[in-house]
Amino acid sequence: MRTKHLDCDCGCADHIIRFIYDDEDGDLWLEVQLTKTHGFFKRIWLAIKYIFGYNCRYGHWDCTLIKPEDKQALIDLIKESIRC
């Protein structure tokens, strides 16, 4: 198995994605680092919403801007996974 970490162009540690390529099976996995909730009162507010059963219908999303120098490595990894 090989891994490739891609950091966001903005430099934020919360915007990391990881590709995992399984050489044996040819599977390509994508893992996304979800952002943390900052601040004590924000966490309390989310806990209260959780207790009363609130669920966001869209889930938890963030974005990662792939740096230009990482684009070719990502393309090569995807092409290799397609060949299997």
C-alpha positions as CSV (number, residue, x, y, z in Angstrom):
1,M,0.0,0.0,0.0
2,R,1.1,3.5,-0.8
3,T,-0.2,6.7,0.6
4,K,-0.2,10.3,-0.7
5,H,-1.1,13.2,1.5
6,L,-2.2,16.4,-0.1
7,D,-2.2,19.6,1.9
8,C,-4.4,22.5,1.0
9,D,-2.8,25.4,-0.8
10,C,-3.9,27.7,2.1
11,G,-1.7,25.8,4.5
12,C,-4.4,25.0,7.0
13,A,-3.8,21.7,8.8
14,D,-7.5,21.0,8.8
15,H,-7.6,20.7,5.0
16,I,-5.7,17.5,4.4
17,I,-6.7,14.7,2.1
18,R,-5.0,11.3,1.9
19,F,-5.1,8.9,-1.0
20,I,-4.3,5.2,-0.3
21,Y,-3.4,3.0,-3.2
22,D,-3.5,-0.8,-2.7
23,D,-0.9,-2.2,-5.2
24,E,-2.3,-5.7,-4.7
25,D,-6.0,-5.1,-5.3
26,G,-5.7,-1.9,-7.4
27,D,-8.1,-0.1,-5.0
28,L,-7.7,3.7,-4.5
29,W,-9.1,5.1,-1.3
30,L,-9.7,8.7,-0.4
31,E,-9.7,9.9,3.2
32,V,-10.8,13.4,4.2
33,Q,-9.7,15.3,7.3
34,L,-12.8,16.9,8.8
35,T,-12.4,20.2,10.5
36,K,-12.6,20.5,14.2
37,T,-15.2,22.6,16.0
38,H,-13.4,25.4,17.7
39,G,-14.4,27.2,20.9
40,F,-16.0,26.0,24.1
41,F,-19.4,27.7,23.5
42,K,-19.7,26.4,20.0
43,R,-19.1,22.9,21.3
44,I,-21.8,23.4,24.0
45,W,-24.3,24.6,21.3
46,L,-23.6,21.5,19.1
47,A,-24.0,19.2,22.1
48,I,-27.4,20.8,22.9
49,K,-28.5,20.3,19.2
50,Y,-27.2,16.7,19.4
51,I,-29.2,16.0,22.5
52,F,-32.4,17.1,20.9
53,G,-31.7,15.0,17.8
54,Y,-30.6,17.6,15.2
55,N,-28.8,16.2,12.2
56,C,-27.6,18.3,9.3
57,R,-28.9,16.7,6.1
58,Y,-25.8,17.6,4.2
59,G,-23.2,16.1,6.6
60,H,-19.9,17.6,7.5
61,W,-18.0,19.0,4.5
62,D,-14.9,21.1,3.9
63,C,-12.7,21.6,0.9
64,T,-9.0,21.2,0.0
65,L,-7.4,23.1,-2.8
66,I,-4.7,20.9,-4.4
67,K,-1.4,22.6,-4.8
68,P,-0.1,22.9,-8.4
69,E,3.0,20.8,-7.6
70,D,0.8,17.9,-6.3
71,K,-1.6,17.8,-9.3
72,Q,0.7,15.6,-11.5
73,A,1.4,13.2,-8.6
74,L,-2.3,12.8,-8.1
75,I,-3.0,12.3,-11.8
76,D,-0.2,9.6,-12.0
77,L,-1.7,7.8,-9.0
78,I,-5.2,7.8,-10.5
79,K,-3.8,6.6,-13.9
80,E,-2.0,3.8,-12.2
81,S,-5.1,2.7,-10.3
82,I,-7.1,2.6,-13.6
83,R,-4.6,0.3,-15.3
84,C,-5.3,-2.5,-12.8
